């Protein structure tokens, strides 16, 4: 009976040990980072900054027999940052004011910051250029004038970013979709209209 031949003991390649060590270090780093983000979230309780329409007023409306419409509207939009420990930045802010599907004006803002736990108002006084309307759109204007109330849509987006301590920054798109029924007598409307974040 032959004795089994024992092969020489194989040693693990040092490169495999090195790769295993690097993977272990990376895994531990990811776990620690995740734990730090979770604890930071629990401590800071971050809130998504918001944009809301604070007030709106129809300053003037002109509609002639040729079917040409011109309007002047004032709108105040508030950027709100309810975070107690982080300031927020707003950028790419653009809203379109429309009447009956026709764009009347654009409300844009340059990038700006809002300190922690505060707000900033954006004041807009927009005046449209004369807008030629179709007969159907003209009938909509005439009906609105009879009701003494003109309906506008204010839609658009803004981008917000804020830092969570030393853990990094968080970014969101803020979407605004507001229906404004503005009286002809220049009464200021205070709509409850706020952005939704994504």
ABEGO torsion letter per residue (X at the ends): XBBBBBBBBBBBBAAAAAAAAAAAAAAAAAAAAAAAAAAAAAAAGBBBBBBBBABBBBABBBBBAAGBBBBBBBBBBBBBBABAABBBBBBGBBBBBBBGGBBABBBBBBBBBBBBGBBBBBBBBBBBBBBBBBAAAAAAAAAAAAAGBBBBBBBEBBBBBBBBEAAEBBBBBBBBBBBBBBBAAGBBBBBBBBBBBX
